[in-house]
Amino acid sequence: MNDTLNRNITMNLIQENLARAHMNARLEEARTSRRGNQLAAARRLSRKAERAAAQARLALARAL
């Protein structure tokens, strides 16, 4: 009886650890995905700012 109880407790602990590891893996994937999205957005904004600066330089050159 006691041996069966110990096995059940052990199996439950294993399942909990597996679920916890799975959850941590999903959280890390989400963090990585967010970092990638933020980096892509920063690159887009940087290119947009570079284009705006180029247009401003061109407008200034035309005005002179």
PyMOL Python script that loads the backbone (N, CA, C, O; Angstrom):
from pymol import cmd

cmd.read_pdbstr("""\
ATOM      1  N   MET A   1       0.838  -1.202   0.000  1.00  0.00           N
ATOM      2  CA  MET A   1       0.000   0.000   0.000  1.00  0.00           C
ATOM      3  C   MET A   1       0.869   1.246   0.000  1.00  0.00           C
ATOM      4  O   MET A   1       0.665   2.161  -0.797  1.00  0.00           O
ATOM      5  N   ASN A   2       1.858   1.269   0.920  1.00  0.00           N
ATOM      6  CA  ASN A   2       2.728   2.429   1.034  1.00  0.00           C
ATOM      7  C   ASN A   2       3.571   2.593  -0.226  1.00  0.00           C
ATOM      8  O   ASN A   2       3.829   3.716  -0.660  1.00  0.00           O
ATOM      9  N   ASP A   3       4.005   1.472  -0.818  1.00  0.00           N
ATOM     10  CA  ASP A   3       4.806   1.511  -2.032  1.00  0.00           C
ATOM     11  C   ASP A   3       3.993   2.103  -3.192  1.00  0.00           C
ATOM     12  O   ASP A   3       4.515   2.885  -3.987  1.00  0.00           O
ATOM     13  N   THR A   4       2.729   1.727  -3.278  1.00  0.00           N
ATOM     14  CA  THR A   4       1.851   2.251  -4.321  1.00  0.00           C
ATOM     15  C   THR A   4       1.643   3.748  -4.136  1.00  0.00           C
ATOM     16  O   THR A   4       1.647   4.501  -5.110  1.00  0.00           O
ATOM     17  N   LEU A   5       1.464   4.177  -2.913  1.00  0.00           N
ATOM     18  CA  LEU A   5       1.292   5.598  -2.622  1.00  0.00           C
ATOM     19  C   LEU A   5       2.543   6.384  -3.013  1.00  0.00           C
ATOM     20  O   LEU A   5       2.444   7.459  -3.606  1.00  0.00           O
ATOM     21  N   ASN A   6       3.712   5.852  -2.684  1.00  0.00           N
ATOM     22  CA  ASN A   6       4.963   6.510  -3.054  1.00  0.00           C
ATOM     23  C   ASN A   6       5.106   6.619  -4.576  1.00  0.00           C
ATOM     24  O   ASN A   6       5.548   7.645  -5.092  1.00  0.00           O
ATOM     25  N   ARG A   7       4.730   5.559  -5.282  1.00  0.00           N
ATOM     26  CA  ARG A   7       4.798   5.591  -6.747  1.00  0.00           C
ATOM     27  C   ARG A   7       3.845   6.631  -7.316  1.00  0.00           C
ATOM     28  O   ARG A   7       4.192   7.348  -8.254  1.00  0.00           O
ATOM     29  N   ASN A   8       2.634   6.715  -6.746  1.00  0.00           N
ATOM     30  CA  ASN A   8       1.659   7.705  -7.219  1.00  0.00           C
ATOM     31  C   ASN A   8       2.173   9.128  -6.981  1.00  0.00           C
ATOM     32  O   ASN A   8       2.060   9.992  -7.851  1.00  0.00           O
ATOM     33  N   ILE A   9       2.727   9.356  -5.818  1.00  0.00           N
ATOM     34  CA  ILE A   9       3.278  10.679  -5.505  1.00  0.00           C
ATOM     35  C   ILE A   9       4.432  11.012  -6.442  1.00  0.00           C
ATOM     36  O   ILE A   9       4.538  12.133  -6.941  1.00  0.00           O
ATOM     37  N   THR A  10       5.292  10.030  -6.675  1.00  0.00           N
ATOM     38  CA  THR A  10       6.426  10.235  -7.577  1.00  0.00           C
ATOM     39  C   THR A  10       5.945  10.548  -8.986  1.00  0.00           C
ATOM     40  O   THR A  10       6.474  11.450  -9.634  1.00  0.00           O
ATOM     41  N   MET A  11       4.954   9.817  -9.463  1.00  0.00           N
ATOM     42  CA  MET A  11       4.422  10.065 -10.807  1.00  0.00           C
ATOM     43  C   MET A  11       3.800  11.454 -10.900  1.00  0.00           C
ATOM     44  O   MET A  11       3.960  12.145 -11.906  1.00  0.00           O
ATOM     45  N   ASN A  12       3.092  11.859  -9.849  1.00  0.00           N
ATOM     46  CA  ASN A  12       2.496  13.198  -9.843  1.00  0.00           C
ATOM     47  C   ASN A  12       3.584  14.268  -9.879  1.00  0.00           C
ATOM     48  O   ASN A  12       3.451  15.260 -10.595  1.00  0.00           O
ATOM     49  N   LEU A  13       4.646  14.079  -9.123  1.00  0.00           N
ATOM     50  CA  LEU A  13       5.744  15.049  -9.114  1.00  0.00           C
ATOM     51  C   LEU A  13       6.424  15.124 -10.478  1.00  0.00           C
ATOM     52  O   LEU A  13       6.789  16.202 -10.947  1.00  0.00           O
ATOM     53  N   ILE A  14       6.587  13.954 -11.107  1.00  0.00           N
ATOM     54  CA  ILE A  14       7.182  13.935 -12.444  1.00  0.00           C
ATOM     55  C   ILE A  14       6.300  14.703 -13.423  1.00  0.00           C
ATOM     56  O   ILE A  14       6.797  15.497 -14.221  1.00  0.00           O
ATOM     57  N   GLN A  15       4.996  14.466 -13.359  1.00  0.00           N
ATOM     58  CA  GLN A  15       4.066  15.170 -14.246  1.00  0.00           C
ATOM     59  C   GLN A  15       4.095  16.674 -14.001  1.00  0.00           C
ATOM     60  O   GLN A  15       4.073  17.457 -14.951  1.00  0.00           O
ATOM     61  N   GLU A  16       4.143  17.081 -12.735  1.00  0.00           N
ATOM     62  CA  GLU A  16       4.222  18.510 -12.411  1.00  0.00           C
ATOM     63  C   GLU A  16       5.497  19.128 -12.960  1.00  0.00           C
ATOM     64  O   GLU A  16       5.468  20.219 -13.529  1.00  0.00           O
ATOM     65  N   ASN A  17       6.620  18.430 -12.792  1.00  0.00           N
ATOM     66  CA  ASN A  17       7.892  18.942 -13.311  1.00  0.00           C
ATOM     67  C   ASN A  17       7.876  19.042 -14.831  1.00  0.00           C
ATOM     68  O   ASN A  17       8.393  20.002 -15.403  1.00  0.00           O
ATOM     69  N   LEU A  18       7.285  18.052 -15.475  1.00  0.00           N
ATOM     70  CA  LEU A  18       7.180  18.074 -16.929  1.00  0.00           C
ATOM     71  C   LEU A  18       6.314  19.247 -17.387  1.00  0.00           C
ATOM     72  O   LEU A  18       6.671  19.950 -18.333  1.00  0.00           O
ATOM     73  N   ALA A  19       5.192  19.459 -16.728  1.00  0.00           N
ATOM     74  CA  ALA A  19       4.307  20.574 -17.074  1.00  0.00           C
ATOM     75  C   ALA A  19       5.012  21.911 -16.842  1.00  0.00           C
ATOM     76  O   ALA A  19       4.889  22.834 -17.647  1.00  0.00           O
ATOM     77  N   ARG A  20       5.742  22.006 -15.746  1.00  0.00           N
ATOM     78  CA  ARG A  20       6.477  23.244 -15.442  1.00  0.00           C
ATOM     79  C   ARG A  20       7.539  23.515 -16.501  1.00  0.00           C
ATOM     80  O   ARG A  20       7.697  24.653 -16.943  1.00  0.00           O
ATOM     81  N   ALA A  21       8.265  22.485 -16.908  1.00  0.00           N
ATOM     82  CA  ALA A  21       9.297  22.636 -17.939  1.00  0.00           C
ATOM     83  C   ALA A  21       8.670  23.041 -19.275  1.00  0.00           C
ATOM     84  O   ALA A  21       9.209  23.879 -19.997  1.00  0.00           O
ATOM     85  N   HIS A  22       7.535  22.439 -19.588  1.00  0.00           N
ATOM     86  CA  HIS A  22       6.836  22.775 -20.822  1.00  0.00           C
ATOM     87  C   HIS A  22       6.379  24.225 -20.803  1.00  0.00           C
ATOM     88  O   HIS A  22       6.531  24.934 -21.797  1.00  0.00           O
ATOM     89  N   MET A  23       5.826  24.670 -19.692  1.00  0.00           N
ATOM     90  CA  MET A  23       5.365  26.049 -19.552  1.00  0.00           C
ATOM     91  C   MET A  23       6.544  27.020 -19.685  1.00  0.00           C
ATOM     92  O   MET A  23       6.429  28.048 -20.353  1.00  0.00           O
ATOM     93  N   ASN A  24       7.662  26.696 -19.057  1.00  0.00           N
ATOM     94  CA  ASN A  24       8.842  27.561 -19.159  1.00  0.00           C
ATOM     95  C   ASN A  24       9.351  27.646 -20.590  1.00  0.00           C
ATOM     96  O   ASN A  24       9.788  28.707 -21.036  1.00  0.00           O
ATOM     97  N   ALA A  25       9.297  26.541 -21.302  1.00  0.00           N
ATOM     98  CA  ALA A  25       9.726  26.543 -22.707  1.00  0.00           C
ATOM     99  C   ALA A  25       8.812  27.442 -23.536  1.00  0.00           C
ATOM    100  O   ALA A  25       9.296  28.207 -24.372  1.00  0.00           O
ATOM    101  N   ARG A  26       7.504  27.362 -23.319  1.00  0.00           N
ATOM    102  CA  ARG A  26       6.560  28.213 -24.058  1.00  0.00           C
ATOM    103  C   ARG A  26       6.786  29.686 -23.716  1.00  0.00           C
ATOM    104  O   ARG A  26       6.728  30.540 -24.600  1.00  0.00           O
ATOM    105  N   LEU A  27       7.041  29.991 -22.441  1.00  0.00           N
ATOM    106  CA  LEU A  27       7.302  31.379 -22.051  1.00  0.00           C
ATOM    107  C   LEU A  27       8.560  31.913 -22.719  1.00  0.00           C
ATOM    108  O   LEU A  27       8.584  33.060 -23.168  1.00  0.00           O
ATOM    109  N   GLU A  28       9.590  31.107 -22.789  1.00  0.00           N
ATOM    110  CA  GLU A  28      10.835  31.533 -23.438  1.00  0.00           C
ATOM    111  C   GLU A  28      10.620  31.742 -24.934  1.00  0.00           C
ATOM    112  O   GLU A  28      11.171  32.678 -25.514  1.00  0.00           O
ATOM    113  N   GLU A  29       9.821  30.878 -25.561  1.00  0.00           N
ATOM    114  CA  GLU A  29       9.492  31.072 -26.979  1.00  0.00           C
ATOM    115  C   GLU A  29       8.778  32.400 -27.184  1.00  0.00           C
ATOM    116  O   GLU A  29       9.064  33.128 -28.135  1.00  0.00           O
ATOM    117  N   ALA A  30       7.846  32.711 -26.285  1.00  0.00           N
ATOM    118  CA  ALA A  30       7.105  33.973 -26.398  1.00  0.00           C
ATOM    119  C   ALA A  30       8.045  35.161 -26.237  1.00  0.00           C
ATOM    120  O   ALA A  30       7.940  36.143 -26.972  1.00  0.00           O
ATOM    121  N   ARG A  31       8.967  35.077 -25.274  1.00  0.00           N
ATOM    122  CA  ARG A  31       9.927  36.168 -25.074  1.00  0.00           C
ATOM    123  C   ARG A  31      10.801  36.359 -26.309  1.00  0.00           C
ATOM    124  O   ARG A  31      11.038  37.486 -26.744  1.00  0.00           O
ATOM    125  N   THR A  32      11.273  35.257 -26.864  1.00  0.00           N
ATOM    126  CA  THR A  32      12.126  35.316 -28.055  1.00  0.00           C
ATOM    127  C   THR A  32      11.360  35.922 -29.231  1.00  0.00           C
ATOM    128  O   THR A  32      11.898  36.735 -29.983  1.00  0.00           O
ATOM    129  N   SER A  33      10.115  35.521 -29.378  1.00  0.00           N
ATOM    130  CA  SER A  33       9.287  36.042 -30.463  1.00  0.00           C
ATOM    131  C   SER A  33       9.068  37.545 -30.299  1.00  0.00           C
ATOM    132  O   SER A  33       9.140  38.301 -31.268  1.00  0.00           O
ATOM    133  N   ARG A  34       8.799  37.969 -29.058  1.00  0.00           N
ATOM    134  CA  ARG A  34       8.604  39.406 -28.809  1.00  0.00           C
ATOM    135  C   ARG A  34       9.865  40.188 -29.125  1.00  0.00           C
ATOM    136  O   ARG A  34       9.801  41.262 -29.723  1.00  0.00           O
ATOM    137  N   ARG A  35      11.028  39.646 -28.720  1.00  0.00           N
ATOM    138  CA  ARG A  35      12.299  40.329 -29.015  1.00  0.00           C
ATOM    139  C   ARG A  35      12.497  40.470 -30.514  1.00  0.00           C
ATOM    140  O   ARG A  35      12.927  41.517 -30.999  1.00  0.00           O
ATOM    141  N   GLY A  36      12.177  39.404 -31.245  1.00  0.00           N
ATOM    142  CA  GLY A  36      12.309  39.451 -32.703  1.00  0.00           C
ATOM    143  C   GLY A  36      11.379  40.479 -33.322  1.00  0.00           C
ATOM    144  O   GLY A  36      11.768  41.214 -34.230  1.00  0.00           O
ATOM    145  N   ASN A  37      10.151  40.528 -32.829  1.00  0.00           N
ATOM    146  CA  ASN A  37       9.186  41.507 -33.342  1.00  0.00           C
ATOM    147  C   ASN A  37       9.632  42.929 -33.031  1.00  0.00           C
ATOM    148  O   ASN A  37       9.502  43.822 -33.867  1.00  0.00           O
ATOM    149  N   GLN A  38      10.158  43.137 -31.827  1.00  0.00           N
ATOM    150  CA  GLN A  38      10.628  44.470 -31.456  1.00  0.00           C
ATOM    151  C   GLN A  38      11.813  44.888 -32.321  1.00  0.00           C
ATOM    152  O   GLN A  38      11.908  46.043 -32.737  1.00  0.00           O
ATOM    153  N   LEU A  39      12.710  43.952 -32.589  1.00  0.00           N
ATOM    154  CA  LEU A  39      13.867  44.249 -33.428  1.00  0.00           C
ATOM    155  C   LEU A  39      13.425  44.595 -34.848  1.00  0.00           C
ATOM    156  O   LEU A  39      13.941  45.540 -35.446  1.00  0.00           O
ATOM    157  N   ALA A  40      12.482  43.842 -35.384  1.00  0.00           N
ATOM    158  CA  ALA A  40      11.979  44.123 -36.729  1.00  0.00           C
ATOM    159  C   ALA A  40      11.315  45.494 -36.783  1.00  0.00           C
ATOM    160  O   ALA A  40      11.500  46.234 -37.750  1.00  0.00           O
ATOM    161  N   ALA A  41      10.546  45.838 -35.758  1.00  0.00           N
ATOM    162  CA  ALA A  41       9.894  47.152 -35.716  1.00  0.00           C
ATOM    163  C   ALA A  41      10.939  48.263 -35.635  1.00  0.00           C
ATOM    164  O   ALA A  41      10.803  49.296 -36.291  1.00  0.00           O
ATOM    165  N   ALA A  42      11.970  48.054 -34.839  1.00  0.00           N
ATOM    166  CA  ALA A  42      13.028  49.062 -34.719  1.00  0.00           C
ATOM    167  C   ALA A  42      13.730  49.255 -36.063  1.00  0.00           C
ATOM    168  O   ALA A  42      14.059  50.382 -36.436  1.00  0.00           O
ATOM    169  N   ARG A  43      13.959  48.172 -36.781  1.00  0.00           N
ATOM    170  CA  ARG A  43      14.588  48.290 -38.101  1.00  0.00           C
ATOM    171  C   ARG A  43      13.702  49.057 -39.067  1.00  0.00           C
ATOM    172  O   ARG A  43      14.184  49.894 -39.831  1.00  0.00           O
ATOM    173  N   ARG A  44      12.389  48.767 -39.033  1.00  0.00           N
ATOM    174  CA  ARG A  44      11.463  49.491 -39.912  1.00  0.00           C
ATOM    175  C   ARG A  44      11.478  50.981 -39.596  1.00  0.00           C
ATOM    176  O   ARG A  44      11.532  51.811 -40.504  1.00  0.00           O
ATOM    177  N   LEU A  45      11.431  51.322 -38.309  1.00  0.00           N
ATOM    178  CA  LEU A  45      11.444  52.728 -37.913  1.00  0.00           C
ATOM    179  C   LEU A  45      12.754  53.403 -38.302  1.00  0.00           C
ATOM    180  O   LEU A  45      12.764  54.568 -38.699  1.00  0.00           O
ATOM    181  N   SER A  46      13.843  52.679 -38.189  1.00  0.00           N
ATOM    182  CA  SER A  46      15.145  53.233 -38.561  1.00  0.00           C
ATOM    183  C   SER A  46      15.186  53.538 -40.053  1.00  0.00           C
ATOM    184  O   SER A  46      15.657  54.600 -40.459  1.00  0.00           O
ATOM    185  N   ARG A  47      14.695  52.613 -40.866  1.00  0.00           N
ATOM    186  CA  ARG A  47      14.664  52.849 -42.323  1.00  0.00           C
ATOM    187  C   ARG A  47      13.753  54.027 -42.656  1.00  0.00           C
ATOM    188  O   ARG A  47      14.058  54.835 -43.533  1.00  0.00           O
ATOM    189  N   LYS A  48      12.634  54.112 -41.945  1.00  0.00           N
ATOM    190  CA  LYS A  48      11.706  55.229 -42.178  1.00  0.00           C
ATOM    191  C   LYS A  48      12.376  56.557 -41.831  1.00  0.00           C
ATOM    192  O   LYS A  48      12.230  57.534 -42.566  1.00  0.00           O
ATOM    193  N   ALA A  49      13.108  56.602 -40.721  1.00  0.00           N
ATOM    194  CA  ALA A  49      13.810  57.818 -40.320  1.00  0.00           C
ATOM    195  C   ALA A  49      14.906  58.167 -41.325  1.00  0.00           C
ATOM    196  O   ALA A  49      15.114  59.340 -41.634  1.00  0.00           O
ATOM    197  N   GLU A  50      15.600  57.163 -41.829  1.00  0.00           N
ATOM    198  CA  GLU A  50      16.637  57.414 -42.834  1.00  0.00           C
ATOM    199  C   GLU A  50      16.032  57.995 -44.109  1.00  0.00           C
ATOM    200  O   GLU A  50      16.596  58.915 -44.702  1.00  0.00           O
ATOM    201  N   ARG A  51      14.891  57.461 -44.531  1.00  0.00           N
ATOM    202  CA  ARG A  51      14.220  58.006 -45.723  1.00  0.00           C
ATOM    203  C   ARG A  51      13.781  59.443 -45.483  1.00  0.00           C
ATOM    204  O   ARG A  51      13.944  60.294 -46.357  1.00  0.00           O
ATOM    205  N   ALA A  52      13.224  59.724 -44.301  1.00  0.00           N
ATOM    206  CA  ALA A  52      12.787  61.088 -43.982  1.00  0.00           C
ATOM    207  C   ALA A  52      13.978  62.048 -43.978  1.00  0.00           C
ATOM    208  O   ALA A  52      13.868  63.174 -44.465  1.00  0.00           O
ATOM    209  N   ALA A  53      15.103  61.613 -43.437  1.00  0.00           N
ATOM    210  CA  ALA A  53      16.299  62.459 -43.417  1.00  0.00           C
ATOM    211  C   ALA A  53      16.794  62.711 -44.838  1.00  0.00           C
ATOM    212  O   ALA A  53      17.195  63.828 -45.165  1.00  0.00           O
ATOM    213  N   ALA A  54      16.768  61.692 -45.675  1.00  0.00           N
ATOM    214  CA  ALA A  54      17.200  61.858 -47.061  1.00  0.00           C
ATOM    215  C   ALA A  54      16.285  62.829 -47.792  1.00  0.00           C
ATOM    216  O   ALA A  54      16.757  63.665 -48.562  1.00  0.00           O
ATOM    217  N   GLN A  55      14.980  62.728 -47.559  1.00  0.00           N
ATOM    218  CA  GLN A  55      14.034  63.649 -48.197  1.00  0.00           C
ATOM    219  C   GLN A  55      14.263  65.076 -47.712  1.00  0.00           C
ATOM    220  O   GLN A  55      14.180  66.021 -48.497  1.00  0.00           O
ATOM    221  N   ALA A  56      14.549  65.235 -46.433  1.00  0.00           N
ATOM    222  CA  ALA A  56      14.809  66.571 -45.887  1.00  0.00           C
ATOM    223  C   ALA A  56      16.074  67.155 -46.511  1.00  0.00           C
ATOM    224  O   ALA A  56      16.103  68.336 -46.858  1.00  0.00           O
ATOM    225  N   ARG A  57      17.119  66.340 -46.655  1.00  0.00           N
ATOM    226  CA  ARG A  57      18.354  66.821 -47.295  1.00  0.00           C
ATOM    227  C   ARG A  57      18.090  67.222 -48.739  1.00  0.00           C
ATOM    228  O   ARG A  57      18.600  68.240 -49.207  1.00  0.00           O
ATOM    229  N   LEU A  58      17.296  66.425 -49.446  1.00  0.00           N
ATOM    230  CA  LEU A  58      16.974  66.711 -50.822  1.00  0.00           C
ATOM    231  C   LEU A  58      16.160  68.017 -50.929  1.00  0.00           C
ATOM    232  O   LEU A  58      16.411  68.845 -51.805  1.00  0.00           O
ATOM    233  N   ALA A  59      15.196  68.177 -50.033  1.00  0.00           N
ATOM    234  CA  ALA A  59      14.370  69.407 -50.048  1.00  0.00           C
ATOM    235  C   ALA A  59      15.243  70.623 -49.756  1.00  0.00           C
ATOM    236  O   ALA A  59      15.048  71.679 -50.357  1.00  0.00           O
ATOM    237  N   LEU A  60      16.185  70.490 -48.857  1.00  0.00           N
ATOM    238  CA  LEU A  60      17.088  71.598 -48.518  1.00  0.00           C
ATOM    239  C   LEU A  60      17.991  71.923 -49.718  1.00  0.00           C
ATOM    240  O   LEU A  60      18.232  73.090 -50.026  1.00  0.00           O
ATOM    241  N   ALA A  61      18.480  70.886 -50.380  1.00  0.00           N
ATOM    242  CA  ALA A  61      19.358  71.106 -51.541  1.00  0.00           C
ATOM    243  C   ALA A  61      18.578  71.799 -52.662  1.00  0.00           C
ATOM    244  O   ALA A  61      19.119  72.660 -53.355  1.00  0.00           O
ATOM    245  N   ARG A  62      17.316  71.427 -52.838  1.00  0.00           N
ATOM    246  CA  ARG A  62      16.495  72.061 -53.887  1.00  0.00           C
ATOM    247  C   ARG A  62      16.207  73.511 -53.548  1.00  0.00           C
ATOM    248  O   ARG A  62      16.125  74.357 -54.438  1.00  0.00           O
ATOM    249  N   ALA A  63      16.052  73.803 -52.255  1.00  0.00           N
ATOM    250  CA  ALA A  63      15.721  75.171 -51.829  1.00  0.00           C
ATOM    251  C   ALA A  63      16.912  76.111 -51.999  1.00  0.00           C
ATOM    252  O   ALA A  63      16.733  77.322 -52.128  1.00  0.00           O
ATOM    253  N   LEU A  64      18.112  75.567 -51.998  1.00  0.00           N
ATOM    254  CA  LEU A  64      19.291  76.427 -52.130  1.00  0.00           C
ATOM    255  C   LEU A  64      19.593  76.739 -53.516  1.00  0.00           C
ATOM    256  O   LEU A  64      20.557  77.454 -53.792  1.00  0.00           O
TER     257      LEU A  64
END
""", "prot")
cmd.dss("prot")
cmd.show_as("cartoon", "prot")
cmd.util.cbc("prot")
cmd.orient("prot")
